């Protein structure tokens, strides 16, 4: 599972957090990045663990889960190739706010927060660009939450599916005759959209009748991503 310096730089260039960095800055980060591999269902870190490392996915999928009293949990995010998680570790060593585990065999590059803070101290332009990038992500998150407060259940589910389609397309740009496969259960989709599993099941059945998707056990095949986006408003 080795990765060359050039491959790591190319991966970092695809990550929105690092996209505005200069080539020499990406190369500096690649110098301290360490490839790691996790098996399906393996925990990368747990809620309340010390946050000392951030991760960028090369291959595979992971999810962030938040636990609540009484044993309930909710899926906060899904991550695919080119996604970063645990990025606040670049700035401090606060405890993790969620658990991240893998949904399939997953390859990542790990970057120690201490190494990133050293690079930012030595090269202030890196810290300025990283802070600007994180601010953009925060604004995007705020806008998404604001939209969701006014969206119907169907619209929220369609938005979640559209995000997953975009992640799948980024992982496999060639696709399969324009069709894209989403590996996710109805329970996971319901948690991501903040709705019941019954509502999710009804909406997926509606999409299947319209020919937009085909349902399989633990996965969906999206035949018409454009039609799917039409359900988001």
Residue, then its C-alpha position, 0 to 999 in steps of 0.5 A: x500500500x505504498x504511495x509515492x511522493x508524487x501520488x500523495x501530492x496529487x491526492x492533496x491537490x484534490x482535497x479542498x482544504x489544501x487546493x489553494x496551497x502552492x506546489x512546494x507547500x503540498x510537497x512539504x506536507x507530502x513529506x510528513x504524510x504516512x500511508x495507512x490501511x484499515x479493514x472494513x468496519x475498523x475504527x479509525x478513532x473514537x469519540x473523545x479520543x485525543x485528536x492528534x492526526x488528520x486523514x485523507x482517503x485515497x481509496x475506500x469509504x468511511x463515516x463519522x458517527x456521533x453517539x447519544x445517551x441511551x445507545x442511539x447514534x447518528x451518522x454525521x458524514x460519509x467520506x470517500x476518496x479525496x475527502x479529509x476528516x479529523x482536520x481540526x487536529x492540524x490546529x489543536x489536540x482537542x478530543x474527537x467530537x465523533x467516531x470514524x469507522x470504515x465501511x470497506x477496506x480503506x487506504x488513507x494518508x495520515x498527517x500528524x497535527x504536530x507536523x502540520x503545526x510545525x510546517x505552519x510555523x515555518x511557512x506562515x502562508x500555509x496557515x493563512x490558506x488553510x484557515x481561509x479554506x476551513x472558513x469556506x467549509x464552515x460557511x458552506x456547512x452553515x448554508x447547508x444547515x439553513x437550507x435543510x431547515x426549510x427542506x422537505x424530507x424528500x428534498x433532504x434525502x435527494x440532497x444526501x443522495x446527490x452528495x453521495x453520487x458526486x463522491x462516487x463520481x469523483x472516485x470513479x470518473x469514468x463511471x459505468x455507462x453513466x450509472x453510479x453505485x452508492x454503497x449505503x443502507x436505508x438506515x445510513x441514508x435516514x441518519x444522514x438526512x435526519x429523517x425516519x427509515x420509513x420515510x427513506x424507504x418510501x422515497x427510494x421506492x418512488x425513485x425506483x418507480x420513476x427509473x431514477x435508481x435501482x435498489x439492491x441490498x446495501x447499495x443503490x445504483x443511480x441511473x439518472x443523476x440529473x433527474x435525482x437533482x430535480x428532487x432537491x429544492 
